[in-house]
């Protein structure tokens, strides 16, 4: 069969991006796997016991991170010892708040405004420009570091949720022997 293009629409839910800010796994990420969840865990349902009463960091600035932080804030009303830390790679948290009342999608604007109110009220601690470089287990806790291990910043948490998107699953094209761009994982040149 010949085709001009192949579109993989099978989904990549099981290929999450790693915590490392450079697109690679952070140093120690594999060893700390027991303290890391990817995507959107069910923090109000089946995963409630894992997060209730814990210090939880959420890495990411998209809808998955915002939704997870919103659910964790609701969990914190039921389990007041729950502490939330939002790890942002960038500097401007307001980008995640949406357009508020001016948002073209009213429901998205309402969610963004409600989330902004949680941050403004101090219910979610924000760590800006936090580009994860290393992770280390410290007994039952996890140290999440940004910058150099000797002199960078770090937070100590019970759990880390990485909500930084997903990678393509390229297993189905391995036998095609195509050359992929290492940064965006797509064919780097189109030939006819």
PEBELHU-V590585 format. One record per residue. N is the residue number from 1. RES is the residue in three letters. PHI is phi as a letter, one per 20 degrees, with the letter a starting at -180 (* if undefined). Layout:
# PEBELHU-V590585
N RES PHI
N RES PHI
This chain:
# PEBELHU-V590585
1 UNK *
2 UNK d
3 UNK b
4 UNK f
5 UNK b
6 UNK c
7 UNK d
8 UNK e
9 UNK d
10 UNK e
11 UNK n
12 UNK c
13 UNK g
14 UNK e
15 UNK c
16 UNK f
17 UNK f
18 UNK f
19 UNK f
20 UNK g
21 UNK f
22 UNK e
23 UNK n
24 UNK d
25 UNK f
26 UNK f
27 UNK g
28 UNK n
29 UNK f
30 UNK f
31 UNK f
32 UNK e
33 UNK g
34 UNK f
35 UNK d
36 UNK c
37 UNK c
38 UNK d
39 UNK n
40 UNK c
41 UNK f
42 UNK e
43 UNK f
44 UNK e
45 UNK d
46 UNK f
47 UNK d
48 UNK g
49 UNK f
50 UNK f
51 UNK d
52 UNK f
53 UNK m
54 UNK d
55 UNK e
56 UNK c
57 UNK d
58 UNK d
59 UNK d
60 UNK p
61 UNK c
62 UNK e
63 UNK f
64 UNK f
65 UNK f
66 UNK f
67 UNK f
68 UNK f
69 UNK f
70 UNK f
71 UNK f
72 UNK f
73 UNK f
74 UNK f
75 UNK f
76 UNK f
77 UNK f
78 UNK e
79 UNK c
80 UNK g
81 UNK f
82 UNK f
83 UNK d
84 UNK d
85 UNK c
86 UNK d
87 UNK e
88 UNK d
89 UNK f
90 UNK e
91 UNK d
92 UNK d
93 UNK f
94 UNK f
95 UNK f
96 UNK e
97 UNK e
98 UNK m
99 UNK e
100 UNK l
101 UNK f
102 UNK e
103 UNK f
104 UNK f
105 UNK d
106 UNK g
107 UNK f
108 UNK f
109 UNK f
110 UNK f
111 UNK f
112 UNK f
113 UNK f
114 UNK f
115 UNK f
116 UNK g
117 UNK f
118 UNK f
119 UNK f
120 UNK f
121 UNK f
122 UNK m
123 UNK f
124 UNK c
125 UNK f
126 UNK d
127 UNK d
128 UNK e
129 UNK l
130 UNK d
131 UNK e
132 UNK f
133 UNK d
134 UNK b
135 UNK c
136 UNK b
137 UNK f
138 UNK c
139 UNK m
140 UNK e
141 UNK d
142 UNK c
143 UNK e
144 UNK d
145 UNK d
146 UNK c
147 UNK n
148 UNK f
149 UNK f
150 UNK f
151 UNK b
152 UNK e
153 UNK e
154 UNK b
155 UNK c
156 UNK d
157 UNK c
158 UNK e
159 UNK b
160 UNK c
161 UNK d
162 UNK d
163 UNK d
164 UNK d
165 UNK n
166 UNK c
167 UNK d
168 UNK f
169 UNK e
170 UNK e
171 UNK g
172 UNK f
173 UNK d
174 UNK g
175 UNK f
176 UNK f
177 UNK l
178 UNK e
179 UNK e
180 UNK d
181 UNK f
182 UNK f
183 UNK e
184 UNK d
185 UNK l
186 UNK c
187 UNK g
188 UNK e
189 UNK b
190 UNK d
191 UNK c
192 UNK d
